[in-house]
C-alpha cells in the first residue's frame, strides 16, 4: 500500500529538514516553513511513483456547485471560528483585545485608523490577498494530506480514518512545537494537547470539504485562510498569551468542534464519498 511508503518518506524528509535546514542561512533557511509544508506533497509524489499510481485522484477539478459550496464554507469556517472564539475571549476578559501587535503594513498595504478599523482592514487583507498568497504553501500540505493520505486511509479499512487523518496532521507539527519553531503554540503539555484536539477537529472539516466536493481546492483554501486569519489578525489583536484562544486555545477548539458537528449534520456525506 502507498501509505507504507508515504509515511516513512514523510518522517525521514521532515526530520531531515527540521534538523538541518533551519540553521542554514539565505533563502533556504528563510523559506523553511514553506519547504517543510511541501515535504508532505513530495512524500506523496514519491509514493505515487513507486506504486505507479495516477495523480488524477488528487482531484484538481471544479465539480460545479458542490465545489463552490465547499469553498464558501471553507471561507466561513476560519472567519466564524475566529470571530466567535476570540470575540468571547475579548468580551469576557479571558483574552485582551489590543492592536499593538498589528503591523503597520501588510502585503504592501498600509493599515491605519482607529483600533477597530485597523483590525478590520487586517482581517479583510488576510481574507483576500493573504489567503491567495498563503495558498502557495497550503497546497503543499493538501496534496499530501487530503489529496493522498485521507483517501488511502479510508480505502485501508482502518476504523475512523477521518479521525486518524487529522491526528496524524497534528502530530506532524510536534517537532516544530517542541523545538520552539512553531511559535503560535506554547511548548507545554496542555497547549500541545489542545493543539492536537484543534487540528484533529479541523481534519474533520477539511475531510468533509474534500469528500463532499470531489475537489482538493476547498481544502487548500480553508487551510490557507485558517493560517492567515487565526495566526494573523486574530492572534495579532490579542495582547497576551491566552490558553483560551489561538490554535492551542480552549475556545477555539470548542468552536471548531461545534462547526464540525454543524457541517456534518447539515450536509451529511453521501455513502459514495465515504467509500472513495
Backbone as CSV, one residue per row, in Angstrom:
resi,resn,N_x,N_y,N_z,CA_x,CA_y,CA_z,C_x,C_y,C_z
1,UNK,0.831,-1.191,0.000,0.000,0.000,0.000,0.874,1.253,0.000
2,UNK,0.386,2.284,-0.678,1.176,3.501,-0.811,1.522,4.177,0.503
3,UNK,0.646,4.039,1.503,0.915,4.680,2.799,2.152,4.095,3.473
4,UNK,2.476,2.851,3.164,3.674,2.223,3.729,4.937,2.882,3.184
5,UNK,4.809,3.581,2.091,5.920,4.357,1.524,5.802,5.820,1.947
6,UNK,4.580,6.342,1.882,4.335,7.758,2.191,4.811,8.143,3.582
7,UNK,4.423,7.368,4.604,4.755,7.742,5.976,6.261,7.694,6.270
8,UNK,6.989,6.635,5.909,8.435,6.641,6.156,9.162,7.771,5.424
9,UNK,8.755,8.039,4.178,9.392,9.123,3.423,9.091,10.463,4.083
10,UNK,7.852,10.646,4.525,7.473,11.898,5.184,8.244,12.093,6.483
11,UNK,8.334,11.044,7.291,9.051,11.144,8.566,10.528,11.445,8.331
12,UNK,11.135,10.736,7.389,12.555,10.947,7.099,12.797,12.338,6.544
13,UNK,11.958,12.748,5.591,12.134,14.062,4.976,11.900,15.197,5.949
14,UNK,10.834,15.110,6.737,10.530,16.166,7.708,11.607,16.248,8.785
15,UNK,12.087,15.099,9.234,13.140,15.081,10.258,14.424,15.704,9.738
16,UNK,14.769,15.363,8.508,15.979,15.931,7.913,15.868,17.452,7.805
17,UNK,14.724,17.935,7.334,14.535,19.373,7.188,14.560,20.070,8.543
18,UNK,13.867,19.490,9.509,13.781,20.117,10.840,15.150,20.222,11.493
19,UNK,16.007,19.244,11.261,17.325,19.228,11.905,18.380,20.015,11.147
20,UNK,18.201,20.168,9.831,19.279,20.736,9.032,18.967,22.085,8.391
21,UNK,17.786,22.232,7.831,17.500,23.423,7.046,17.347,24.659,7.900
22,UNK,16.799,24.500,9.125,16.530,25.666,9.971,17.785,26.497,10.229
23,UNK,18.893,25.848,10.381,20.118,26.566,10.696,20.846,27.113,9.491
24,UNK,20.349,26.823,8.288,21.000,27.290,7.078,20.559,28.713,6.778
25,UNK,21.483,29.561,6.439,21.154,30.941,6.118,20.640,31.070,4.701
26,UNK,20.400,32.315,4.292,19.972,32.564,2.929,18.522,32.159,2.691
27,UNK,18.186,31.991,1.421,16.803,31.709,1.049,16.309,30.378,1.588
28,UNK,17.188,29.373,1.668,16.760,28.054,2.119,16.268,28.104,3.556
29,UNK,17.041,28.748,4.432,16.621,28.875,5.818,15.425,29.793,5.981
30,UNK,15.383,30.860,5.167,14.297,31.833,5.235,12.958,31.200,4.886
31,UNK,12.963,30.276,3.954,11.731,29.645,3.491,11.547,28.244,4.070
32,UNK,12.045,28.031,5.270,11.996,26.711,5.883,10.574,26.165,5.986
33,UNK,9.643,26.980,6.513,8.273,26.506,6.706,7.644,26.134,5.368
34,UNK,7.884,26.944,4.362,7.362,26.647,3.022,7.890,25.300,2.533
35,UNK,9.177,25.058,2.695,9.785,23.794,2.264,9.243,22.636,3.091
36,UNK,9.105,22.865,4.399,8.603,21.824,5.307,7.193,21.402,4.905
37,UNK,6.359,22.369,4.548,4.989,22.058,4.148,4.953,21.299,2.826
38,UNK,5.826,21.647,1.907,5.862,20.975,0.613,6.478,19.578,0.712
39,UNK,7.105,19.281,1.836,7.635,17.933,2.046,6.513,16.900,2.052
40,UNK,5.312,17.323,2.483,4.173,16.417,2.507,3.787,16.030,1.079
41,UNK,3.714,17.028,0.209,3.409,16.744,-1.196,4.498,15.881,-1.818
42,UNK,5.754,16.219,-1.511,6.867,15.451,-2.063,6.810,13.985,-1.670
43,UNK,6.421,13.719,-0.437,6.323,12.334,0.030,5.242,11.570,-0.721
44,UNK,4.136,12.256,-1.017,3.061,11.595,-1.769,3.485,11.337,-3.208
45,UNK,4.276,12.233,-3.770,4.772,12.037,-5.135,5.685,10.811,-5.195
46,UNK,6.567,10.689,-4.203,7.460,9.522,-4.145,6.642,8.231,-4.060
47,UNK,5.624,8.232,-3.195,4.777,7.044,-3.044,4.050,6.722,-4.340
48,UNK,3.547,7.738,-5.006,2.840,7.514,-6.271,3.773,6.939,-7.330
49,UNK,4.979,7.464,-7.405,5.928,6.984,-8.415,6.301,5.528,-8.174
50,UNK,6.582,5.202,-6.915,6.972,3.828,-6.594,5.808,2.863,-6.824
51,UNK,4.605,3.283,-6.440,3.427,2.429,-6.587,2.800,2.529,-7.981
52,UNK,3.353,3.414,-8.803,2.831,3.655,-10.160,1.354,4.030,-10.124
53,UNK,1.040,4.966,-9.238,-0.334,5.439,-9.078,-0.549,6.722,-9.872
54,UNK,-1.701,6.861,-10.451,-2.056,8.058,-11.205,-2.285,9.231,-10.247
55,UNK,-1.914,10.453,-10.648,-2.173,11.628,-9.803,-3.581,12.185,-9.963
56,UNK,-4.421,11.543,-10.773,-5.743,12.085,-11.060,-6.627,12.153,-9.821
57,UNK,-6.411,11.256,-8.852,-7.276,11.242,-7.672,-6.976,12.385,-6.701
58,UNK,-5.945,13.185,-6.986,-5.737,14.400,-6.187,-6.946,15.312,-6.340
59,UNK,-7.577,15.248,-7.513,-8.827,15.976,-7.798,-8.629,17.485,-7.896
60,UNK,-7.742,17.890,-8.793,-7.629,19.303,-9.125,-8.705,19.644,-10.158
61,UNK,-9.934,19.609,-9.734,-11.033,19.920,-10.636,-12.091,20.710,-9.883
62,UNK,-12.944,21.383,-10.628,-14.014,22.164,-10.022,-15.329,21.480,-10.357
63,UNK,-15.913,20.795,-9.378,-17.102,19.975,-9.612,-18.381,20.771,-9.394
64,UNK,-18.506,21.874,-10.102,-19.741,22.643,-10.074,-20.103,23.211,-8.713
65,UNK,-21.421,23.169,-8.405,-21.938,23.768,-7.169,-21.344,23.114,-5.932
66,UNK,-21.073,21.814,-5.971,-20.531,21.128,-4.799,-19.203,21.750,-4.378
67,UNK,-18.355,22.059,-5.347,-17.065,22.679,-5.032,-17.250,24.130,-4.615
68,UNK,-18.147,24.843,-5.298,-18.402,26.245,-4.940,-18.929,26.354,-3.517
69,UNK,-19.881,25.489,-3.156,-20.413,25.483,-1.789,-19.306,25.186,-0.778
70,UNK,-18.443,24.232,-1.106,-17.358,23.870,-0.192,-16.393,25.029,-0.006
71,UNK,-16.121,25.774,-1.068,-15.222,26.932,-0.952,-15.852,28.010,-0.079
72,UNK,-17.152,28.219,-0.209,-17.839,29.199,0.640,-17.765,28.783,2.108
73,UNK,-17.978,27.507,2.372,-17.887,27.009,3.750,-16.444,27.079,4.240
74,UNK,-15.486,26.802,3.343,-14.074,26.902,3.702,-13.707,28.327,4.080
75,UNK,-14.332,29.304,3.441,-14.092,30.716,3.771,-14.742,31.081,5.097
76,UNK,-15.956,30.573,5.298,-16.700,30.923,6.508,-16.105,30.301,7.759
77,UNK,-15.503,29.115,7.626,-15.042,28.377,8.799,-14.032,29.156,9.645
78,UNK,-12.875,29.555,9.111,-11.915,30.263,9.978,-12.425,31.627,10.423
79,UNK,-13.240,32.265,9.568,-13.802,33.566,9.945,-14.757,33.409,11.115
80,UNK,-15.646,32.420,11.052,-16.607,32.185,12.130,-15.907,31.736,13.411
81,UNK,-14.956,30.815,13.268,-14.234,30.324,14.442,-13.489,31.462,15.120
82,UNK,-12.847,32.305,14.322,-12.102,33.426,14.890,-13.005,34.434,15.574
83,UNK,-14.061,34.850,14.884,-14.954,35.869,15.449,-15.636,35.376,16.719
84,UNK,-16.062,34.114,16.723,-16.777,33.594,17.896,-15.826,33.345,19.068
85,UNK,-14.745,32.609,18.830,-13.854,32.243,19.938,-13.105,33.456,20.486
86,UNK,-12.501,34.237,19.613,-11.778,35.421,20.079,-12.756,36.469,20.604
87,UNK,-13.940,36.564,19.944,-14.942,37.522,20.421,-15.367,37.217,21.847
88,UNK,-15.592,35.950,22.133,-15.937,35.550,23.509,-14.781,35.863,24.451
89,UNK,-13.562,35.547,24.013,-12.388,35.808,24.845,-12.214,37.280,25.152
90,UNK,-12.362,38.125,24.132,-12.176,39.562,24.316,-13.277,40.186,25.178
91,UNK,-14.511,39.763,24.978,-15.623,40.382,25.708,-15.730,39.910,27.152
92,UNK,-15.214,38.723,27.435,-15.294,38.196,28.806,-14.029,38.480,29.620
93,UNK,-12.991,38.955,28.973,-11.741,39.214,29.676,-10.823,38.013,29.759
94,UNK,-11.215,36.892,29.135,-10.331,35.726,29.106,-9.122,35.984,28.220
95,UNK,-9.290,36.888,27.272,-8.192,37.373,26.427,-8.415,38.874,26.258
96,UNK,-7.393,39.585,25.829,-7.485,41.041,25.788,-7.198,41.567,24.385
97,UNK,-8.170,42.330,23.865,-8.037,42.916,22.536,-7.142,44.145,22.580
98,UNK,-6.181,44.199,21.673,-5.310,45.367,21.528,-4.642,45.289,20.164
99,UNK,-4.461,46.419,19.538,-3.896,46.427,18.178,-2.391,46.637,18.167
100,UNK,-1.763,46.540,19.333,-0.320,46.771,19.401,0.460,45.773,18.539
101,UNK,-0.098,44.589,18.359,0.601,43.579,17.577,0.292,43.618,16.092
102,UNK,-0.618,44.484,15.679,-0.971,44.579,14.262,0.073,45.393,13.523
103,UNK,0.671,44.866,12.474,1.696,45.611,11.737,1.113,46.823,11.021
104,UNK,1.965,47.762,10.702,1.505,48.968,10.015,1.276,48.732,8.533
105,UNK,1.970,47.741,7.975,1.828,47.418,6.554,1.718,45.907,6.405
106,UNK,0.729,45.441,5.658,0.534,44.011,5.410,0.422,43.784,3.905
107,UNK,1.304,42.967,3.358,1.343,42.697,1.919,1.404,43.999,1.117
108,UNK,2.167,44.954,1.645,2.360,46.225,0.959,1.214,47.200,1.119
109,UNK,0.204,46.846,1.911,-0.975,47.693,2.097,-0.927,48.321,3.486
110,UNK,-0.950,49.666,3.587,-0.907,50.323,4.896,-2.160,50.030,5.711
111,UNK,-1.967,49.877,7.018,-3.093,49.666,7.931,-3.098,50.822,8.923
112,UNK,-4.040,51.730,8.733,-4.123,52.918,9.578,-5.541,53.080,10.108
113,UNK,-5.706,54.038,11.026,-7.023,54.349,11.552,-7.192,53.912,12.989
114,UNK,-8.415,54.054,13.523,-8.700,53.611,14.897,-8.499,52.107,15.049
115,UNK,-8.464,51.650,16.277,-8.156,50.243,16.568,-9.068,49.271,15.827
116,UNK,-10.381,49.478,15.948,-11.325,48.558,15.315,-11.160,48.556,13.805
117,UNK,-10.900,49.722,13.215,-10.725,49.819,11.775,-9.443,49.116,11.326
118,UNK,-8.389,49.248,12.110,-7.135,48.579,11.769,-7.310,47.068,11.777
119,UNK,-8.027,46.574,12.772,-8.271,45.136,12.836,-9.090,44.675,11.630
120,UNK,-10.143,45.416,11.298,-10.998,45.041,10.172,-10.231,45.078,8.853
121,UNK,-9.362,46.062,8.682,-8.545,46.138,7.472,-7.609,44.930,7.380
122,UNK,-6.974,44.612,8.489,-6.062,43.464,8.528,-6.832,42.179,8.224
123,UNK,-8.039,42.077,8.769,-8.871,40.903,8.552,-9.223,40.764,7.067
124,UNK,-9.621,41.867,6.447,-10.008,41.847,5.036,-8.827,41.512,4.137
125,UNK,-7.680,42.086,4.423,-6.481,41.800,3.622,-6.091,40.333,3.755
126,UNK,-6.163,39.811,4.972,-5.795,38.409,5.208,-6.772,37.458,4.529
127,UNK,-8.033,37.854,4.455,-9.060,37.005,3.861,-8.981,36.990,2.340
128,UNK,-8.330,37.986,1.762,-8.267,38.096,0.299,-6.840,37.902,-0.204
129,UNK,-6.067,38.959,-0.160,-4.684,38.905,-0.654,-3.872,37.861,0.107
130,UNK,-4.000,37.880,1.432,-3.251,36.929,2.254,-3.639,35.490,1.983
131,UNK,-4.938,35.249,1.843,-5.387,33.897,1.568,-4.830,33.360,0.267
132,UNK,-4.856,34.182,-0.768,-4.321,33.763,-2.067,-2.818,33.510,-1.982
133,UNK,-2.100,34.371,-1.288,-0.654,34.221,-1.159,-0.301,32.964,-0.362
134,UNK,-1.063,32.701,0.675,-0.787,31.549,1.531,-1.092,30.223,0.851
135,UNK,-1.868,30.256,-0.225,-2.153,29.022,-0.962,-0.874,28.384,-1.483
136,UNK,0.153,29.174,-1.714,1.425,28.654,-2.214,1.988,27.573,-1.310
137,UNK,1.817,27.738,-0.015,2.333,26.743,0.924,1.274,25.728,1.316
138,UNK,0.022,26.174,1.447,-1.050,25.262,1.854,-1.234,24.130,0.845
139,UNK,-1.054,24.422,-0.435,-1.221,23.382,-1.448,-0.194,22.269,-1.259
140,UNK,0.974,22.604,-0.731,1.999,21.598,-0.491,1.559,20.554,0.517
141,UNK,0.854,21.003,1.548,0.343,20.049,2.532,-0.873,19.298,2.003
142,UNK,-1.787,20.026,1.382,-3.054,19.411,0.995,-2.905,18.366,-0.104
143,UNK,-1.931,18.522,-0.985,-1.672,17.482,-1.985,-1.370,16.160,-1.285
144,UNK,-0.657,16.256,-0.155,-0.299,15.051,0.591,-1.371,14.587,1.551
145,UNK,-1.937,15.515,2.341,-2.886,15.110,3.381,-4.230,14.677,2.798
146,UNK,-4.929,15.600,2.158,-6.256,15.293,1.642,-6.232,14.778,0.201
147,UNK,-5.138,15.034,-0.523,-5.038,14.536,-1.882,-4.457,13.134,-1.972
148,UNK,-3.885,12.643,-0.858,-3.301,11.300,-0.871,-3.650,10.514,0.396
149,UNK,-3.200,10.983,1.549,-3.324,10.198,2.781,-4.775,9.883,3.138
150,UNK,-5.656,10.878,3.092,-7.035,10.682,3.540,-7.730,9.553,2.794
151,UNK,-7.709,9.608,1.472,-8.438,8.591,0.699,-7.847,7.202,0.880
152,UNK,-6.546,7.118,1.092,-5.926,5.807,1.278,-6.176,5.255,2.676
153,UNK,-6.282,6.128,3.651,-6.691,5.673,4.980,-8.110,5.109,4.926
154,UNK,-8.962,5.734,4.146,-10.330,5.265,4.011,-10.381,3.928,3.276
155,UNK,-9.558,3.792,2.239,-9.533,2.542,1.474,-8.900,1.394,2.261
156,UNK,-8.092,1.732,3.270,-7.362,0.699,4.009,-8.251,-0.114,4.942
157,UNK,-9.443,0.390,5.224,-10.319,-0.299,6.162,-10.046,0.064,7.612
158,UNK,-9.148,1.022,7.840,-8.847,1.481,9.198,-10.081,2.116,9.829
159,UNK,-10.436,1.753,11.058,-11.567,2.402,11.719,-11.290,3.898,11.906
160,UNK,-12.319,4.719,11.772,-12.221,6.170,11.976,-11.085,6.801,11.177
161,UNK,-11.051,6.618,9.857,-9.949,7.158,9.056,-9.875,8.684,9.073
162,UNK,-11.030,9.353,9.141,-11.014,10.820,9.178,-10.381,11.305,10.477
163,UNK,-10.720,10.640,11.577,-10.103,10.996,12.860,-8.587,10.843,12.787
164,UNK,-8.113,9.723,12.278,-6.673,9.489,12.229,-5.975,10.406,11.229
165,UNK,-6.677,10.809,10.179,-6.057,11.746,9.232,-5.774,13.084,9.909
166,UNK,-6.718,13.554,10.750,-6.499,14.795,11.483,-5.457,14.650,12.574
167,UNK,-5.470,13.506,13.266,-4.493,13.259,14.335,-3.075,13.233,13.780
168,UNK,-2.887,12.547,12.668,-1.558,12.484,12.038,-1.113,13.874,11.607
169,UNK,-2.025,14.632,11.065,-1.730,16.013,10.653,-1.241,16.838,11.847
170,UNK,-1.908,16.687,12.979,-1.488,17.423,14.167,-0.143,16.968,14.696
171,UNK,0.070,15.661,14.740,1.327,15.127,15.264,2.520,15.521,14.403
172,UNK,2.286,15.716,13.124,3.361,16.129,12.209,3.963,17.474,12.625
173,UNK,3.194,18.290,13.344,3.690,19.596,13.804,4.548,19.499,15.060
174,UNK,4.564,18.347,15.716,5.198,18.233,17.024,6.681,18.620,17.040
175,UNK,7.498,18.162,16.079,8.919,18.567,16.126,9.101,20.079,16.109
176,UNK,8.250,20.773,15.362,8.347,22.231,15.299,7.943,22.871,16.625
177,UNK,6.887,22.350,17.245,6.430,22.903,18.520,7.459,22.637,19.615
178,UNK,7.923,21.403,19.703,8.880,21.037,20.751,10.208,21.755,20.565
179,UNK,10.540,22.079,19.319,11.777,22.810,19.047,11.622,24.313,19.137
180,UNK,10.413,24.774,19.492,10.183,26.210,19.636,10.097,26.947,18.320
181,UNK,9.849,26.224,17.234,9.822,26.853,15.906,8.407,27.114,15.400
182,UNK,7.430,26.537,16.074,6.037,26.815,15.761,5.527,27.695,16.885
183,UNK,5.779,28.985,16.754,5.643,29.905,17.887,4.208,30.182,18.298
184,UNK,3.224,29.814,17.495,1.841,30.078,17.869,1.342,29.114,18.940
185,UNK,2.095,28.040,19.182,1.701,27.054,20.191,2.792,26.957,21.259
186,UNK,2.494,27.320,22.514,3.480,27.206,23.591,3.894,25.750,23.804
187,UNK,5.137,25.565,24.185,5.655,24.222,24.449,5.283,23.804,25.867
188,UNK,4.025,23.424,26.030,3.539,22.912,27.317,2.581,21.765,27.030
189,UNK,2.430,20.867,27.973,1.602,19.681,27.766,0.156,20.059,27.458
190,UNK,-0.389,21.029,28.183,-1.778,21.437,27.970,-1.958,22.062,26.587
191,UNK,-1.047,22.961,26.217,-1.144,23.618,24.916,-1.024,22.614,23.779
192,UNK,-0.113,21.666,23.923,0.064,20.650,22.880,-1.187,19.785,22.762
193,UNK,-1.777,19.405,23.893,-2.989,18.587,23.872,-4.136,19.340,23.199
194,UNK,-4.276,20.629,23.525,-5.320,21.436,22.901,-5.078,21.606,21.413
195,UNK,-3.832,21.795,21.041,-3.484,21.949,19.620,-3.845,20.684,18.848
196,UNK,-3.494,19.535,19.389,-3.801,18.265,18.724,-5.307,18.105,18.573
197,UNK,-6.061,18.450,19.627,-7.516,18.358,19.558,-8.072,19.311,18.503
198,UNK,-7.528,20.514,18.452,-7.967,21.526,17.493,-7.703,21.074,16.057
199,UNK,-6.486,20.619,15.786,-6.118,20.215,14.432,-6.841,18.935,14.019
200,UNK,-7.053,18.028,14.956,-7.821,16.815,14.639,-9.241,17.180,14.233
201,UNK,-9.847,18.120,14.961,-11.190,18.587,14.604,-11.174,19.281,13.239
202,UNK,-10.150,20.096,12.998,-10.010,20.737,11.689,-9.901,19.695,10.581
203,UNK,-9.259,18.571,10.895,-9.136,17.494,9.928,-10.498,16.985,9.474
204,UNK,-11.474,16.994,10.386,-12.832,16.601,10.016,-13.438,17.592,9.023
205,UNK,-13.188,18.889,9.248,-13.711,19.910,8.332,-13.099,19.749,6.951
206,UNK,-11.786,19.618,6.892,-11.123,19.515,5.592,-11.456,18.203,4.891
207,UNK,-11.654,17.144,5.661,-12.084,15.885,5.058,-13.469,16.037,4.440
208,UNK,-14.367,16.728,5.142,-15.696,16.962,4.600,-15.611,17.786,3.318
209,UNK,-14.768,18.812,3.319,-14.615,19.646,2.128,-14.157,18.812,0.934
210,UNK,-13.181,17.953,1.177,-12.633,17.124,0.095,-13.653,16.095,-0.398
211,UNK,-14.312,15.418,0.514,-15.200,14.320,0.144,-16.549,14.805,-0.388
212,UNK,-17.023,15.932,0.113,-18.327,16.428,-0.343,-18.221,17.128,-1.693
213,UNK,-17.062,17.692,-1.979,-16.906,18.467,-3.216,-16.249,17.686,-4.347
214,UNK,-15.531,16.615,-3.997,-14.780,15.882,-5.011,-13.601,16.664,-5.528
215,UNK,-13.153,17.653,-4.764,-12.055,18.520,-5.208,-11.155,18.862,-4.032
216,UNK,-9.896,19.106,-4.338,-8.948,19.485,-3.286,-8.882,20.994,-3.077
217,UNK,-9.452,21.776,-4.021,-9.356,23.236,-3.917,-9.972,23.797,-2.642
218,UNK,-11.136,23.337,-2.201,-11.681,23.870,-0.942,-10.763,23.608,0.256
219,UNK,-10.071,22.473,0.249,-9.137,22.169,1.346,-7.965,23.140,1.348
220,UNK,-7.443,23.395,0.162,-6.320,24.338,0.042,-6.736,25.712,0.543
221,UNK,-7.927,26.145,0.118,-8.393,27.473,0.507,-8.669,27.550,2.011
222,UNK,-9.308,26.538,2.575,-9.590,26.534,4.008,-8.303,26.565,4.820
223,UNK,-7.332,25.758,4.433,-6.037,25.695,5.111,-5.340,27.050,5.041
224,UNK,-5.364,27.638,3.855,-4.703,28.919,3.645,-5.333,30.031,4.473
225,UNK,-6.653,30.135,4.418,-7.342,31.210,5.132,-7.261,31.010,6.639
226,UNK,-7.296,29.754,7.077,-7.114,29.485,8.514,-5.766,30.033,8.989
227,UNK,-4.706,29.695,8.281,-3.376,30.175,8.669,-3.304,31.694,8.663
228,UNK,-3.914,32.306,7.652,-3.848,33.761,7.536,-4.660,34.471,8.615
229,UNK,-5.852,33.991,8.900,-6.724,34.691,9.844,-6.370,34.417,11.303
230,UNK,-6.273,33.146,11.666,-6.032,32.813,13.072,-4.625,33.231,13.500
231,UNK,-3.639,32.943,12.666,-2.262,33.304,13.006,-1.938,34.751,12.643
232,UNK,-2.870,35.417,11.960,-2.673,36.799,11.552,-3.429,37.771,12.438
233,UNK,-4.533,38.343,11.942,-5.221,39.397,12.698,-5.765,38.979,14.052
234,UNK,-6.276,37.760,14.177,-6.847,37.374,15.471,-5.763,37.239,16.538
235,UNK,-4.674,36.555,16.211,-3.574,36.456,17.182,-2.930,37.818,17.424
236,UNK,-2.760,38.601,16.365,-2.097,39.909,16.495,-2.900,40.874,17.355
237,UNK,-4.217,40.730,17.354,-5.069,41.634,18.124,-5.303,41.145,19.545
238,UNK,-4.634,40.072,19.929,-4.743,39.552,21.294,-3.457,39.880,22.039
239,UNK,-3.557,40.761,23.023,-2.372,41.340,23.648,-1.877,40.528,24.836
240,UNK,-1.964,39.224,24.746,-1.402,38.367,25.784,-1.404,36.934,25.284
241,UNK,-0.708,36.087,25.980,-0.706,34.666,25.648,-1.805,34.001,26.459
242,UNK,-2.891,33.640,25.795,-4.053,33.107,26.496,-4.284,31.650,26.136
243,UNK,-4.617,30.844,27.126,-4.925,29.438,26.889,-6.314,29.288,26.274
244,UNK,-7.042,30.399,26.175,-8.428,30.339,25.703,-8.569,30.496,24.200
245,UNK,-7.635,31.188,23.575,-7.740,31.422,22.138,-6.451,31.011,21.436
246,UNK,-6.468,31.047,20.115,-5.307,30.613,19.342,-5.458,29.168,18.917
247,UNK,-4.491,28.666,18.187,-4.552,27.282,17.719,-4.491,26.287,18.869
248,UNK,-4.005,26.736,20.019,-3.981,25.882,21.207,-4.898,26.460,22.273
249,UNK,-6.036,26.995,21.836,-6.966,27.626,22.760,-8.199,26.779,23.035
250,UNK,-8.702,26.856,24.240,-9.888,26.094,24.631,-11.095,26.528,23.807
251,UNK,-11.320,27.838,23.736,-12.480,28.342,22.999,-12.379,28.015,21.518
252,UNK,-11.208,28.207,20.951,-11.020,27.926,19.531,-11.326,26.468,19.221
253,UNK,-10.806,25.580,20.030,-11.020,24.147,19.818,-12.493,23.788,19.935
254,UNK,-13.174,24.325,20.943,-14.595,24.027,21.135,-15.430,24.527,19.955
255,UNK,-15.108,25.716,19.454,-15.874,26.265,18.331,-15.632,25.451,17.061
256,UNK,-14.400,25.009,16.852,-14.123,24.153,15.694,-14.934,22.866,15.783
257,UNK,-14.986,22.269,16.965,-15.759,21.036,17.153,-17.244,21.275,16.868
258,UNK,-17.776,22.403,17.350,-19.174,22.741,17.073,-19.398,22.944,15.580
259,UNK,-18.428,23.540,14.907,-18.529,23.737,13.462,-18.570,22.388,12.752
260,UNK,-17.738,21.458,13.206,-17.724,20.114,12.623,-19.100,19.459,12.767
261,UNK,-19.655,19.510,13.969,-20.967,18.902,14.223,-22.026,19.527,13.321
262,UNK,-21.997,20.854,13.193,-22.995,21.546,12.380,-22.893,21.143,10.912
263,UNK,-21.675,21.123,10.381,-21.487,20.801,8.964,-21.913,19.376,8.661
264,UNK,-21.504,18.438,9.510,-21.840,17.035,9.260,-23.329,16.753,9.459
265,UNK,-23.995,17.572,10.294,-25.432,17.408,10.479,-26.212,18.046,9.332
266,UNK,-25.780,19.220,8.906,-26.493,19.934,7.844,-26.293,19.299,6.480
267,UNK,-25.083,18.846,6.213,-24.761,18.265,4.905,-24.023,16.942,5.111
268,UNK,-24.751,15.877,5.454,-24.100,14.580,5.681,-23.372,14.106,4.423
269,UNK,-22.251,13.455,4.632,-21.510,12.921,3.497,-22.265,11.744,2.891
270,UNK,-22.379,11.695,1.577,-23.055,10.546,0.945,-22.238,9.285,1.101
271,UNK,-22.872,8.123,1.146,-22.148,6.856,1.280,-21.063,6.689,0.208
272,UNK,-21.327,7.198,-1.004,-20.362,7.083,-2.084,-19.061,7.780,-1.722
273,UNK,-19.188,8.976,-1.086,-17.984,9.724,-0.706,-17.208,8.992,0.366
274,UNK,-17.911,8.378,1.297,-17.253,7.674,2.393,-16.525,6.419,1.907
275,UNK,-16.874,5.932,0.735,-16.224,4.754,0.184,-15.095,5.112,-0.768
276,UNK,-14.902,6.421,-1.038,-13.886,6.808,-2.020,-12.497,6.740,-1.444
